[in-house]
Amino acid sequence: MKAKDIKKKIMYILGGTVLTEDFFWKNARFFITVFIIIVLYISNRYSCIEKMATIERLQRELKDAKYESLTISAKLMGVSREAKVEELVQKNGVDISLTEEPTYKIKK
């Protein structure tokens, strides 16, 4: 093909003359349907990407919350040990002592 023919075909398409032909109008429904399907596909993909990003963010937050919970639980276990409680009672000067008698369960 010559450069002149190529330029002529490009101008034919870009100029809008192709839209006046019978081929375009006979297949207009098909072109519109394909266009709608493409738009729906793109919007669905964008929605999926947004939801995946939200899921990843929430999973990171859950992981951080689990680590924080474990840390707090470990601190609580350390503070609630009998020796630690006795030490804190003596340190703060609270007049409490351990009983020498075992505890009793009252049954009905």
Sequence and secondary structure as in RCSB ss.txt:
>XXXX:A:sequence
MKAKDIKKKIMYILGGTVLTEDFFWKNARFFITVFIIIVLYISNRYSCIEKMATIERLQRELKDAKYESLTISAK
LMGVSREAKVEELVQKNGVDISLTEEPTYKIKK
>XXXX:A:secstr
  HHHHHHHHHHHHTTGGGGSHHHHHTHHHHHHHHHHHHHHHHHHHHHHHHHHHHHHHHHHHHHHHHHHHHHHHH
HHHHTSHHHHHHHHHHHT      SS       
